[in-house]
Amino acid sequence: MMPDTSEDIRLPVACPSCGSHLYRVNQVRNPTDEVHCASCKRYLCDYHEAVDMLEKGPGDEAEALIEKVVNRRHH
């Protein structure tokens, strides 16, 4: 069995299907890697688009703090 080579990141955008902000991405993080919801596995975007979302930042200060803590744990 292949080891899991993905990790979770938190994005400011909620999953359209389940509302989760946690997404799974390949550890290699190629720009064309697909980003999927960690809960329901729905495709959200490619990794380069997720990076753009992270650079734009969250809508408010509370979301910014949550993302900072969650994403720091996974890096």
N, C-alpha and C positions, 0 to 999 in steps of 0.2 A: 504494500500500500504506500502511496506517495504521501509525504508529509504535507501538512497544510502550509502553503507559502503565502497566505493572505493575512492582512491585519485590518483592524477596524479604525475608522476615522469618523469624526463627527463633523457634519456639514450644517450650515445655517438653514438649509432647505429640508423640510420634512418630506418623507416618502409619501407620494400621492396615494398609495394603497393602504398603508398602516399608520402613518404619522411618525414613525421613528426617525431620529436624526443620525443614527449610527449606520455607517455604510462599510462595506468590505471592499478592499482593493488589494491587488497583488503587491507583495513586498518590493518587487523590482520597480514598480511605479513607472512603467513606460507610459508616454502620453496617450497611447491608444488602448491601454488596459481599460476594461470595463469596470465601472463602479456599481455595485449592487447593494440593495438594502440588506443589512445584517439580519433583520428579523424575517422578512417575507421573501427575500431574494429577488425582488423586482429590480430590473435594470434602471439606473437613473441617468448615467452619462458616462463619457470617457474620462479618464483621470485628468487630462489637461483641462477639461471643463470644471472638474471638481477643484482643481488648483485655483482657477479663476474665481470660483465661489468663495474659497477661503481667503483669497486676497481682497475681495470686495468687503468681506467681513459680515458679521451678523447684523441683524436689524436693531439690536439694543445691547445695552451694557451687560445685562444678565446672561444673554445668549453668548456674548463674547467671553465671559468668565467660564461658563460651562465648556465651551469649545476649547479654551486654553487648557483647562484641567484634563479633559478627556484626551485630547490630541497629544498632550505632553506624556501621558501614561503609555501611549502606544508608539512612541518614537524612541 
